[in-house]
Amino acid sequence: MQNTPQQNEHSTAENLRLSVVVPVYNERATILEIIRRIRAVEIDTEILVVDDGSTDGTREILVGMAQADDLRIFLHEWNRGKGAALRTAFEHITGDIVVIQDADLEYDPAEYQRLIQPIVSGVADVVYGSRFLSAGPHRVLYYWHSVANRALTALSNMFTDLNLTDMETCYKAFRREVIQTIGPTLKQNRFGIDPELTAKVARRNYRIYELGISYFGRTYQEGKKITLPDALQVFWCIFRYWRWD
């Protein structure tokens, strides 16, 4: 892996284009708001929305939207999972930096500038936005959910030799070249995509940074989707991608 030349630490994103990848499944209540918030960010941005077989009216909202220069919409005929949605979007990115954004308003697009700054400055190839480092407000929710997140992150770190605090965070930012390299190798369809991405950027010795982000978590009643079977799949994928690419 070739490192890019280091830039001045005060470099800005003025001359960069951002590709924001938004996997969507049954987010009728929030899809328009998240697109509005992304568009409010003062960076040249393309938004790639992948509807993963929504059945609650989200799909109809997206189909009714005019596709513009900054918005492209892709439709899966059935629910295949977050990983599958990401893989679809990764095939179409054109920006210099790629950011993953959930559609449920748990993560704030206003933090993009901070999230991508290590890449813009030339010191990082990948940035993880951690929910467990101190920065901004954090909604207080499930204790055992946070324990499971930390345990899976610790297990992942044992095999990747990283010291991440939040392997499963949605907010991951990549130089385009990273996605172009590892994107075609991705296999996971659901939440196993997170340990797979982590293992593959670690194996290729990309420069990974982490910073604290705000987190406006939601309950299962409000639409949170990750479940125990997903956690078990993540556990399996940590071992799977430690040994095989």
C-alpha positions, 0 to 999 in steps of 0.5 A: 500500500502506497501512502499519499504525501502528507499535507499540511495539518490545516488542509481543508476539504474545499477541493475534494468531493465526498461520496456519502453512502446511505444504506436504507431499509424501512426508514420512511420517517427519516430518509428525507431528513437525512438527505437534507442534513447531508446536503446542508454540509458545506462540502462538494458531495454526492449522495448514493442511497441504496434502498434494501427492499424497504416495505414501509413506504421508504422505497416509494419516497425515493422513487418519487424523488428527482435524481439530481447531480448530487443524488443517485438512488439504487434499489434492491428488489429484496432485503439483502442486508447492510453489507450488500447495500454498501457493496452496491454503492461502492461500485458507483463512487466518484468522490475523493473520500467515502463516508458511510451514513446510516439513514436513522439520524443516529449519526450527525452529518454536521461532523463530516468535516471533523471525521474526514480531517485526518484524511484531508490532512494526509495522515490517514487513509481510513477514519473511524468515528467512535461512539465510545470516545468522549465527544459531543452528546451521547444518548444513554441506552442499552448497557448490555448492547454497549458491553457486546460492542466493546467485547466484539471490538476487543476480540477484533483488535486481538486478531487485527492488532489494532487498538480501536474502541468502536469497530462496529461504528457506522461512521467510517471514512475512506480514501477512494483508493481504499474502497477501490482496492478492497471493495471488489473483495467484500463478501458480507451481506449484513452486519458482518461487513464491519469486521470484514472491512476492519480486517481488510484495511488492517491486513493492507496496513492502511493508516487508520485513525479514530476520533470521538463523535456524537451519537443519538442512539435509538431504541428497538421500538424506534427502529434499531435493527441489529439483533443477537443473530447479527452479533453472532455473525459478527463474532464469526466474521472476526475469525473468518477474516483473520485467516482468509481474505 
